Amino acid sequence: MNVVQSVDSVALLPAYLAAGTAVLVLITDLVLARPRATIAVAALGALGTAVGSAVVGAGAERRTFCVGADCSWVFGGRAALVGAVVALLTVGVLGLSVPALRAGRSPVGEYSFLLVCSMTGGVVLGAAGDLITLIVALETLTLPLYVLVGLRRGSLASAEAALTFFVVSVVATTLTLLGAALLYAVTGSLHLDRLGAVLAERSELRELPLTTAAVAVLLVGLAFKVAAVPFHAWAPTTYDGAPLPVAAYLSTASKLGGLVALLAVVQRALPAEQTGPVLALLAVLTMTVGNLVALRQRRTVRLLAWSSVAQAGYILAPLGALALAAGRTDEARSAAYAAAVAYAVFFVVVELAAFAGLTALRPTGADGGTVDDLRGAARRHPWRAAAFGLALVGLAGLPPGLAGLFAKVTVVRALLDGGATWLALVVALNAVIGLAYYLRVTAALWAPAPAAPTGGAVAVPLVGVLAVVLAAATVAAVVLGVAPQLVLDLAGR
């Protein structure tokens, strides 16, 4: 039997733009050999990818590479949201990287090319309709980061972080592929919607020990990617050893990719009665351990790393509540999935603003230093410190950082509507615990400076300006009421 597949190039436009940008960056670096031109091409290409994703996603859902009703590429509102956010995060990280690249800390061509290649994986990931496309996109997002983490010249910590990240990611990928293979053995399909339909219709397949093993292995593999407890130990070491802009990308775009992959398989493929209890347990462990360990951290990047672990727990909570809530409806399910996506989007934006503020307050090419190194920063650089403090307050969920507040309220409301009151209380309790270390770092910015400061801010004001703009734009968007509804609408599609 011959199967003819049509290719919808409009649906694939965001992927074309992202991959084309990577090729253009290589050609520009080879032909012109001018760092400014290379960075400009990468930034403009990423902006074009964001615009392309928004334009394609604005219309009706587009599908391609289909066999019957099963499609490997599904580009709708959520895929557009993920593609645009990943592309904009790439632009932000490129902006954070400019001072270090000018100082010769990393080769500009290779750095920009690897970053754009990772962006391509993130764009494809949001539209993946089968497990193979999903895993390949997730690895395309992750593979360049192995090199980027260790690309800082003359840094042993960077090399150690790269090795740690590589080893853990190989294990995670192996487990994810094994889970996908076992699911194929059970159902005979790899398309997400087909997997979900087969497992929903045939209860005998859901009860097979092989199905339980497949679901467990697949969830564990993806839990490594999002640094969920107890598969989280690699994150603090990797973030702290990586250059600050790369750590920002790991904490935002890379984490968003893992969460999108986990959301796709949980929502469309795996049975909720098997995934729900596991994800609820992972959410409780992740947010609690992340917050408690963050309280003890003295190094700033490690504190932000443990904070991002805790934030992943908040995102997992609505997914875990689905199978635990009695009498759940399709509307409750959609609200839970939309809450998870909305929280993830707002978290990565505010997290990028936090890393931008930290980068602006540290010397060019330096690591994040300790919390004590930030004492008195507001007296020396008030606007940069204000941007960093505002981002930290946003992560804590306090006014005027309304992005974080809106995100937490959205998650708690979804949990209460789904009947998981106890899990909503756990989220609220952990949010209170998180206030302690966020406010501790914020207070250090306005504390009296030590007698001998360890270093000043970067000489180039671009990063400081970017930090202020990111923080101000996030607050303005939420205050105006446009961003929350837009994100929720796209997340629910």
Secondary structure, DSSP 8 states (H G I E B T S, - for coil): --------TTTTHHHHHHHHHHHHHHHHHHHT--HHHHHHHHHHHHHHHHHHHHHHHHSS-EEEEEETTEEEEEESHHHHHHHHHHHHHHHHHHHHHHHHHHTTSS-HHHHHHHHHHHHHHHHHHHHB-BHHHHHHHHHHHHHHHHHHHT-STT-HHHHHHHHHHHHHHHHHHHHHHHHHHHHHHHHS--BHHHHHHHHHH-HHHHTSHHHHHHHHHHHHHHHHHTT-TTS-THHHHHHHHS-HHHHHHIIIIIHHHHHHHHHHHHHHTS-HHHHHHHHHHHHHHHHHHHHHHHTT--BHHHHHHHHHHHHHHHHHHHHHHTTTSTT--HHHHHHHHHHHHHHHHHHHHHHHHHHHHHHHHS-TT----BGGGGTTHHHH-HHHHHHHHHHHHHHHT-TT-HHHHHHHHHHHHHHHHTT-HHHHHHHHHHHHHHHHHHHHHHHHHHS---SS-S----S-THHHHHHHHHHHHHHHHHHHTHHHHHHHHHHT-
